[in-house]
Amino acid sequence: MATQNHRRPIARKGYTSQKRSRIAPLLRVVLGLFALCAAILVWAIAARSFAAMANSPRTTFDAIVVLGTPADDDGNPTPQLLDRISEAVHEYERGVAPRLIVTGAAAHNQFVEAEVMARVAESQGVPASVIFPEPYALDTIQNACYSARIMKANGWHSAEVVSSASHLPRAAMIFAHVPDNGLQWRMHPAPDALTSSFYSNAAVLVETLKTARYLVWTRWTEACTP
């Protein structure tokens, strides 16, 4: 009986080794990028944890600066915006400062955040004469920079800064780098009407990512001049 020769397939060792040699550098790049992103994230978390919430022991100030957040698409205050401006009005009524600076442009829709906050503050009994809208800032760096300019122009040297609690660590880092060494400030959190754990965790996550972006990019590329 004739026998058949069964040939085993020849392993293409050269091809396999070449394929692995191409994948290995790519894998190293991916792992390196992952490690870099993780390191930046840890840096942001640590920076938020250790951010100083004040540079002064003062309890009264020349002004209360309210950091903007978008109104809704109809121009009405969102819960977050209402929380911030209502807390600022409360601080004004307690005598913390004799005036409000409300800062924020139409950053996310056609409604200027500063104008919406000014309208709410007036509706809550604050005289228009002590409300100073700053309608040009598109982000927190500009909030700090343009508010500092208003204060410098008026000879004011101290401010309580009101915003959402998750926002304040990044805001504190930004105010610490405003190029006016005479500015005294402290951060003050607005109570949050949206108290669900999901919302709180999401807000912290978003702010942590924004802090990472600030540390590695916008702190260096978006300069504030006095």
C-alpha positions, 0 to 999 in steps of 0.5 A: 500500500502506498503511503502518503507523506503528510507534510507539516506546515512550515512555521513562518518564524521570520514573519512572526518575529517581524510582526512581534517586532512591529507590535512591541514598540507600539505597545511600549508607546501605548503603555507609556502614554497610559502611564503619563496620563495616569501620572498627570491625573495623580498630579491633578488629584494631589494638587486639588487636595493640597490647594490652599483655600485662602492666602489671607486670614481676613473675614471681611473683604472689599468684594465678593467675586462670583464665578460664572456658570452657564444659564439654561437655553432660555436665559434662566439661572440653572440650579448651580448658577442660582446656588452660587449667586444666592450664596454670594447674596447671603455673604453680602447680607452678612457683611462679608463685603459691600459689593459683588463682582459677577463674572462670566461671558456667554461662554456656552449659549447666547446668555451672558452669565454675569448679566443673569447673575446680576439680575438674580442678585437684584431680585434678591435685594442687592442694589444694582449700584453695588453689583459689578458685572464682568461680561467677558470671561470665557473660563476660570482663568479669565474670571480671575484675571478680569475680576482682578482688573476691576478690583485694581481699577477701583483700589480694592485689594481683597475678595471672597471668591464664591463658586461650587465646592468642586470648582474651588480647588482649581479656582484657588490655584488660578487665583494664586497665580493672578499677577497682582501680589497684593490681592488677598482672597479666600474661597467660599463654597456655595451649597449645592442643590444637586446633592446626589452622589452621582452628580457630586462624583461627576462634578469632581471628575470633570473638575479633576480633568480640568485641573489636569489640563490647567496644570499641563497646558492652560496655566502656561498658554493662557497668560493673565496680564494685570 
